[in-house]
Structures are given as structure tokens and as C-alpha cells.
């Protein structure tokens, strides 16, 4: 098993200075807002770090009906022989869940999810999702993540083979961000959540955007985002859900010590409960206007963050999104650990991803035996899309 090297102190210092500026300036396409390290030797809580990173992601993109993370490079932009940063006019093209396919028999699934598709989730029944509705997914990489993967030739099978042969020590730079967002057509939101009686009501409650589907433009509503931020060697993990997602806080509850007026919401006994509004704290209300984000983002809730494999009692930590992982990937919430799953992201000498481990939905500390013969890709499972 090969280990990723730590970043040089100079990079960490440069990041700290950049983050200090990012706290008052809207980030450009390659920035993230503010991560956990506010200054050398100082830190903020993971929940605050998550909110600051997310606010940086949803700053309106200048001159476009889009927010910052929608302007970042998608998997299809990155995992190709000639990666290219997307043009400003590039249409959004969603895919089916590649993670869900990988966890349910990758050998029988297409190697790369075709852009422009929206599919039934792996386990829509878990969230009372209609059988005739679909979910589209996109994975976006900010400039630091895109640049590192591109410059180190980690975007194709041949590139991964070469990296393995040279005993590469893959370590993305501090400030890299990768976001996985799930979208549901506005018309399917009306089927799924009858509390909304018209497309206009959906538009008032959800952030919506246009994506190309089957060659035509359709309006989609954002229902969930799972994010990894490189602000520490094993990354910061957090997940965001729309307030009206059925079962948003089921099983593990919702926990937000920074952005929510009520920090802890206990899980309900009844599955797929409507947990209502996640009223915002005064601290986050002060930041919204600083970042210039739209009022609709009040309806999005930080479900939780993850920075350790075990809690204080030695139990595996669990974090999962009721849509992104539970429904679209088909993994029950008690089996989901973003950090543990991504810790196994790796590839062998032939450039093949270590996808078999995904079928076991790992939690807790990393088992070195599952990484024998593999190079770790620094928690980046996007290598599943390498051609």
C-alpha cells in the first residue's frame, strides 16, 4: 500500500492567506470560500468550515443564471485525454449515479455515465420516490482539484497506469473541493412532494437550474449536495439537504452547531418524516449577505460534517444524504461513511479502480488489507470515470 505525502508548509501558509481574503471577497471559479484553517495555528469548527465553503460554492456566477460550483469542471470535462475547463456557455449535462452503479456490480454497468441522462435511483422506495421519476447527478471540481488531476495525468486509465509505475504520491492541494449534486426535474418534485402544487411553488422553494436531457432543456431542482474539502489530510466531509426532503434527519439526526438555530435534531420514529424548516442561526444570517447568496438558500440545511473515522466512544462515524447516498446510490443511512468510503479510493497497476470495496459500504478506520496492490488516489473516487 502506498501513502499520500503531506503538503509542504509553504502551501498551507499560502492557503491560509488566500482564505483570509476569501472571507470577504466572492471566490472565483477555482476558489472555495473559506475552509477550516482560518490562519496558521488557528481553526474553526467543522460545521462553520462547511458553511463557509458552501457559501463560497453558491455565490452567483457573474453574468449567468448559475452559482459558482455549477461553473466548475464536471467529471466529463476532467476524465478525458484532453481535460478542459468548461466554457461559460457550456450547458449543464447531468448523469445517472456512477457511485450507485459501482456499488451494485460495476462490471455489468457502463464504465462512464453518459452525460445528459436522468435515471431512476437505485433505491427510490427508501424515500418514497415515484417509480416514474428520475434523479440526475453531477460531480464538480474546483480549479485546484481540476488542475492537480489534469497536471498529474490522473484523468485516464493510461495516466493512472503511469502514476502507479512511478510510485506516485497523490495529494491534492489544500483548498481543493469536489461536490456531488443531485437534481430532480421540477415536474417530478410535484409527483414526489405533493406539498408543492405548482412549478412556481417549486421555484420559490428550491434552487433550480436548466440541464440538457435527451437533447432538450429541462428545469431541475437541487435536492442535495455532498462535498469534500481538502482542509486537512483526510479532508472535511459535509452534506446539504433541502428542508423538505422526506426523512432528511432519519436514523442519524441532523447536526449543525454553526448554521442552525437548533443545533441538533433527533431522528423521528416514523420513516420519511417531514422535519420542517431548519431555521438559520444569527451567525449564518450575517454571512448570507456578505456572500451575496439568494434567499432560496435558506431552505437548504447542513445535515452534518465528518472529520474522524470514530466518535469519542470508539464507534464508527456515520454521515449520509437521504437522496444522494440513500436513494441514488442505494446505500442505507446506517452503512454510510463518506470519509471511510473515499479512503479506499485507489487503483491497481492496470489503472483499474478498487471498485469492489464499494459493495461492502465500509465504515470506521481503513483496513490496509483492502488496499494491498493499490495506489490511493487521495479520497477521489472520480477515477471510476477514467477512460
C-alpha positions as CSV (number, residue, x, y, z in Angstrom):
1,X,0.0,0.0,0.0
2,X,1.3,3.5,-0.9
3,X,0.7,6.6,1.1
4,X,0.0,10.2,0.1
5,X,2.6,12.7,1.1
6,X,1.7,15.7,3.3
7,X,1.7,19.1,1.6
8,X,4.6,21.5,2.1
9,X,4.2,24.1,4.8
10,X,4.5,26.9,2.2
11,X,1.3,25.6,0.6
12,X,-0.5,25.6,3.8
13,X,0.6,29.2,4.6
14,X,-0.4,30.3,1.1
15,X,-3.8,28.7,1.6
16,X,-4.3,30.5,4.9
17,X,-3.6,33.9,3.3
18,X,-5.9,33.1,0.4
19,X,-8.7,32.0,2.8
20,X,-8.4,35.2,4.8
21,X,-9.1,37.2,1.6
22,X,-11.9,34.8,0.6
23,X,-13.8,35.5,3.7
24,X,-14.7,39.0,2.4
25,X,-14.4,38.5,-1.4
26,X,-16.6,36.3,-3.6
27,X,-14.5,33.4,-4.8
28,X,-13.7,32.9,-8.5
29,X,-14.2,29.6,-10.3
30,X,-11.1,28.0,-8.7
31,X,-11.7,29.1,-5.1
32,X,-13.8,27.6,-2.3
33,X,-14.7,30.4,0.1
34,X,-13.3,29.6,3.5
35,X,-12.2,26.2,4.7
36,X,-11.5,25.2,8.3
37,X,-8.0,26.7,8.7
38,X,-8.6,30.4,9.1
39,X,-4.9,31.1,9.9
40,X,-1.8,29.2,10.7
41,X,-2.3,27.5,14.1
42,X,-5.9,28.5,14.3
43,X,-9.1,26.8,13.3
44,X,-12.9,27.0,13.3
45,X,-15.4,24.2,13.9
46,X,-16.1,21.7,11.1
47,X,-19.7,23.0,10.9
48,X,-18.6,26.6,10.4
49,X,-15.9,25.5,7.9
50,X,-18.6,23.6,5.9
51,X,-20.9,26.5,5.8
52,X,-18.2,28.9,4.7
53,X,-17.1,26.5,2.0
54,X,-20.7,26.0,0.8
55,X,-21.4,29.7,0.8
56,X,-18.4,30.1,-1.5
57,X,-19.9,27.5,-3.8
58,X,-23.2,29.2,-4.1
59,X,-22.1,32.7,-4.8
60,X,-23.9,33.8,-8.0
61,X,-21.8,33.4,-11.1
62,X,-21.3,36.8,-12.8
63,X,-23.4,37.2,-15.9
64,X,-25.0,33.8,-15.7
65,X,-28.0,32.1,-14.2
66,X,-25.8,29.8,-12.2
67,X,-23.8,29.6,-8.9
68,X,-20.1,29.1,-8.6
69,X,-20.0,25.3,-8.3
70,X,-22.0,24.9,-11.5
71,X,-19.2,26.7,-13.4
72,X,-16.6,24.2,-12.2
73,X,-15.4,21.2,-14.2
74,X,-17.6,18.1,-14.3
75,X,-16.4,14.5,-14.5
76,X,-16.9,14.6,-18.2
77,X,-14.7,17.7,-18.5
78,X,-12.0,16.2,-16.4
79,X,-11.8,12.5,-17.1
80,X,-10.7,12.5,-20.7
81,X,-7.4,12.5,-22.6
82,X,-7.7,16.3,-23.0
83,X,-9.3,17.8,-19.9
84,X,-10.7,21.3,-20.5
85,X,-12.2,23.8,-18.1
86,X,-15.8,24.3,-19.2
87,X,-16.7,27.4,-21.3
88,X,-19.1,29.9,-19.8
89,X,-21.8,28.9,-22.2
90,X,-21.5,25.2,-21.6
91,X,-24.9,23.6,-20.8
92,X,-25.4,21.5,-17.7
93,X,-25.4,17.8,-18.5
94,X,-26.4,15.5,-15.7
95,X,-25.7,11.8,-15.5
96,X,-27.0,8.8,-13.7
97,X,-25.3,7.9,-10.4
98,X,-21.9,6.4,-11.2
99,X,-21.4,5.6,-7.5
100,X,-24.6,3.7,-7.3
101,X,-23.6,1.6,-10.4
102,X,-20.2,0.9,-8.9
103,X,-21.7,-0.3,-5.6
104,X,-24.1,-2.6,-7.4
105,X,-22.0,-4.5,-9.8
106,X,-19.6,-2.2,-11.8
107,X,-18.8,-5.0,-14.2
108,X,-22.3,-5.0,-15.5
109,X,-22.6,-1.2,-15.7
110,X,-21.3,1.2,-18.4
111,X,-17.8,2.4,-17.5
112,X,-18.8,6.0,-17.8
113,X,-22.2,7.6,-17.1
114,X,-23.4,9.2,-20.3
115,X,-23.9,13.0,-19.9
116,X,-27.4,14.2,-20.5
117,X,-29.2,11.4,-18.6
118,X,-31.5,11.3,-15.6
119,X,-32.3,7.8,-14.2
120,X,-34.4,6.1,-11.6
121,X,-32.4,5.9,-8.3
122,X,-31.0,2.7,-7.0
123,X,-33.5,2.6,-4.1
124,X,-36.1,5.3,-4.7
125,X,-38.5,3.4,-2.5
126,X,-36.4,4.2,0.6
127,X,-37.5,7.8,0.2
128,X,-41.0,7.3,-1.2
129,X,-39.7,8.4,-4.6
130,X,-42.1,7.9,-7.5
131,X,-41.2,4.9,-9.8
132,X,-41.7,7.1,-12.9
133,X,-39.4,9.9,-11.7
134,X,-35.7,10.4,-12.1
135,X,-32.6,11.9,-10.5
136,X,-29.7,13.5,-12.4
137,X,-26.3,13.8,-10.8
138,X,-23.2,15.9,-11.4
139,X,-19.8,15.9,-9.8
140,X,-17.9,19.2,-10.0
141,X,-14.3,20.0,-9.3
142,X,-13.0,23.5,-8.4
143,X,-9.9,24.9,-10.1
144,X,-7.4,23.4,-7.6
145,X,-8.9,19.9,-7.8
146,X,-9.1,20.1,-11.7
147,X,-5.6,21.5,-12.1
148,X,-4.0,18.9,-9.9
149,X,-5.7,15.9,-11.5
150,X,-5.0,17.3,-15.0
151,X,-1.4,18.3,-14.4
152,X,-0.5,14.9,-12.9
153,X,-2.1,12.9,-15.7
154,X,-4.7,11.2,-13.4
155,X,-7.6,11.6,-15.8
156,X,-7.3,8.4,-18.0
157,X,-6.5,4.7,-17.5
158,X,-3.1,5.2,-19.2
159,X,-2.4,8.1,-16.8
160,X,-3.2,6.0,-13.8
161,X,-1.0,3.2,-15.0
162,X,1.9,5.6,-15.4
163,X,1.2,7.1,-11.9
164,X,1.3,3.6,-10.4
165,X,4.5,2.7,-12.3
166,X,6.3,5.8,-10.9
167,X,5.1,5.2,-7.4
168,X,3.2,8.5,-7.4
169,X,2.2,10.0,-4.1
170,X,-1.1,11.6,-4.9
171,X,-2.0,14.5,-2.7
172,X,-4.4,17.2,-3.9
173,X,-3.6,20.7,-2.6
174,X,-5.3,22.3,0.3
175,X,-8.3,24.2,-0.9
176,X,-9.4,21.5,-3.4
177,X,-13.1,20.9,-3.4
178,X,-15.2,18.2,-5.1
179,X,-19.0,18.4,-4.9
180,X,-21.6,15.9,-5.9
181,X,-25.0,17.4,-6.5
182,X,-28.3,15.6,-7.2
183,X,-31.1,17.2,-9.1
184,X,-34.8,16.2,-9.7
185,X,-36.9,17.6,-12.6
186,X,-39.3,20.2,-11.3
187,X,-42.2,18.1,-12.7
188,X,-41.0,15.1,-10.7
189,X,-40.8,17.2,-7.5
190,X,-44.5,17.7,-7.9
191,X,-45.0,14.0,-8.0
192,X,-42.7,13.3,-5.1
193,X,-43.7,16.1,-2.7
194,X,-47.4,16.9,-3.0
195,X,-46.9,19.9,-0.6
196,X,-45.9,21.8,-3.7
197,X,-48.9,22.3,-6.0
198,X,-47.3,24.1,-9.0
199,X,-43.9,24.6,-10.7
200,X,-43.9,28.2,-9.5
201,X,-44.1,26.9,-5.9
202,X,-41.2,24.6,-6.5
203,X,-39.1,27.5,-8.0
204,X,-39.8,29.6,-4.9
205,X,-38.7,26.8,-2.5
206,X,-35.8,25.2,-4.5
207,X,-32.7,26.5,-6.3
208,X,-33.5,25.5,-9.9
209,X,-31.3,25.3,-13.0
210,X,-31.6,24.1,-16.6
211,X,-30.0,21.0,-17.8
212,X,-29.9,19.2,-21.2
213,X,-31.8,15.9,-21.1
214,X,-32.5,13.8,-24.1
215,X,-31.4,16.7,-26.3
216,X,-33.8,19.2,-24.8
217,X,-33.5,21.7,-22.0
218,X,-35.4,20.8,-18.8
219,X,-35.7,22.6,-15.4
220,X,-34.3,20.7,-12.4
221,X,-34.5,21.4,-8.7
222,X,-31.4,20.9,-6.4
223,X,-32.3,18.4,-3.7
224,X,-28.9,17.5,-2.1
225,X,-25.1,18.1,-2.3
226,X,-22.3,16.1,-0.7
227,X,-19.0,17.9,-0.5
228,X,-15.3,17.1,0.2
229,X,-13.0,20.0,1.1
230,X,-9.2,19.4,1.3
231,X,-8.6,21.4,4.5
232,X,-6.8,18.5,6.3
233,X,-5.1,15.3,5.1
234,X,-8.3,13.2,5.3
235,X,-10.5,16.0,4.0
236,X,-13.6,17.7,5.5
237,X,-16.8,16.0,4.6
238,X,-20.3,17.5,4.7
239,X,-23.7,17.1,3.2
240,X,-26.5,19.6,2.4
241,X,-30.2,18.7,2.0
242,X,-33.3,20.6,1.0
243,X,-35.5,21.2,4.0
244,X,-38.5,19.2,2.6
245,X,-36.6,16.0,1.6
246,X,-38.6,13.2,3.2
247,X,-36.5,11.6,6.0
248,X,-33.9,14.3,6.0
249,X,-32.9,13.6,9.6
250,X,-33.9,9.9,9.8
251,X,-31.7,7.4,11.6
252,X,-28.8,9.7,12.5
253,X,-30.5,13.0,13.1
254,X,-29.2,16.4,11.8
255,X,-26.4,18.3,13.4
256,X,-25.3,21.8,12.7
257,X,-23.6,23.8,15.5
258,X,-23.0,26.9,13.4
259,X,-25.7,27.5,10.8
260,X,-28.8,26.2,12.6
261,X,-30.8,27.9,15.3
262,X,-31.4,24.4,16.7
263,X,-28.1,22.6,16.6
264,X,-29.3,19.0,17.0
265,X,-32.5,17.5,15.5
266,X,-33.3,14.0,16.7
267,X,-34.4,11.3,14.3
268,X,-38.2,10.7,14.2
269,X,-39.6,7.3,14.9
270,X,-41.6,7.4,11.7
271,X,-39.6,6.9,8.5
272,X,-39.6,9.7,5.9
273,X,-40.8,12.3,8.3
274,X,-41.0,16.0,7.2
275,X,-38.6,17.7,9.5
276,X,-39.7,21.2,8.5
277,X,-37.6,24.3,8.3
278,X,-34.0,24.4,9.5
279,X,-34.2,27.9,11.0
280,X,-30.9,29.6,10.5
281,X,-28.7,31.0,13.3
282,X,-27.8,34.6,13.6
283,X,-24.2,33.8,12.7
284,X,-25.1,32.4,9.3
285,X,-27.7,35.1,8.7
286,X,-24.9,37.6,8.9
287,X,-22.8,35.7,6.3
288,X,-25.5,35.3,3.7
289,X,-25.5,39.0,2.5
290,X,-21.7,39.0,2.7
291,X,-21.5,36.3,0.1
292,X,-24.5,37.7,-1.8
293,X,-26.4,34.4,-2.0
294,X,-30.1,34.3,-2.8
295,X,-32.8,33.9,-0.2
296,X,-33.9,30.5,-1.6
297,X,-30.7,29.0,0.1
298,X,-32.4,29.5,3.5
299,X,-34.2,26.3,2.5
300,X,-31.0,24.2,2.4
301,X,-29.8,22.6,5.6
302,X,-26.4,21.3,6.7
303,X,-27.2,17.7,7.8
304,X,-23.7,17.1,9.3
305,X,-20.0,17.1,8.9
306,X,-17.4,14.3,9.3
307,X,-13.7,14.6,10.1
308,X,-13.0,11.4,12.1
309,X,-13.5,7.7,11.5
310,X,-14.6,7.1,15.0
311,X,-16.5,9.1,17.6
312,X,-15.4,9.7,21.2
313,X,-16.9,6.3,22.2
314,X,-15.0,4.5,19.6
315,X,-17.9,3.9,17.3
316,X,-17.7,4.4,13.5
317,X,-19.0,7.8,12.5
318,X,-21.8,7.9,10.0
319,X,-22.8,10.6,7.5
320,X,-25.1,10.2,4.5
321,X,-27.5,12.2,2.4
322,X,-31.1,10.9,2.2
323,X,-31.1,11.5,-1.6
324,X,-27.5,11.4,-2.8
325,X,-26.5,8.2,-0.9
326,X,-29.6,6.6,0.5
327,X,-31.8,6.8,-2.7
328,X,-29.5,7.5,-5.6
329,X,-26.6,5.3,-4.5
330,X,-28.9,2.8,-2.8
331,X,-27.0,2.6,0.5
332,X,-29.0,2.6,3.8
333,X,-28.0,5.5,6.1
334,X,-26.5,3.3,8.9
335,X,-24.0,2.0,6.4
336,X,-22.8,5.3,5.0
337,X,-19.5,6.9,5.9
338,X,-18.3,9.4,3.3
339,X,-14.8,9.5,4.8
340,X,-14.4,5.8,5.1
341,X,-15.7,5.1,1.7
342,X,-13.5,7.6,-0.1
343,X,-10.5,6.5,2.0
344,X,-10.5,3.3,-0.2
345,X,-10.4,5.3,-3.5
346,X,-7.5,3.7,-5.3
347,X,-6.3,1.9,-8.4
348,X,-4.1,-1.0,-9.4
349,X,-1.1,-1.3,-11.8
350,X,-3.5,-1.7,-14.7
351,X,-5.3,1.6,-13.8
352,X,-8.5,-0.2,-12.6
353,X,-10.3,1.4,-9.7
354,X,-10.6,-0.6,-6.5
355,X,-14.4,-0.6,-7.0
356,X,-15.1,-4.0,-5.3
357,X,-14.7,-2.4,-1.9
358,X,-17.8,-0.2,-2.6
359,X,-20.1,-3.2,-2.4
360,X,-19.2,-3.5,1.3
361,X,-20.0,0.1,2.2
362,X,-17.1,0.5,4.6
363,X,-17.3,2.4,7.8
364,X,-14.8,3.1,10.5
365,X,-11.0,3.1,10.2
366,X,-9.3,1.9,7.0
367,X,-8.4,-1.8,6.6
368,X,-4.9,-1.8,5.0
369,X,-5.6,-5.3,3.6
370,X,-8.2,-3.9,1.2
371,X,-5.6,-1.6,-0.3
372,X,-2.9,-4.2,-0.9
373,X,-1.7,-3.8,-4.5
374,X,-3.5,-0.4,-5.0
375,X,-2.3,3.2,-5.1
376,X,-4.6,5.6,-3.2
377,X,-6.0,8.5,-5.1
378,X,-6.3,10.8,-2.1
379,X,-10.0,10.1,-1.4
380,X,-11.0,10.8,-5.1
381,X,-13.4,8.2,-6.5
382,X,-13.7,10.2,-9.7
383,X,-11.1,7.8,-11.1
384,X,-14.1,5.4,-11.8
385,X,-14.8,7.7,-14.7
386,X,-11.3,7.4,-16.2
387,X,-11.4,6.0,-19.8
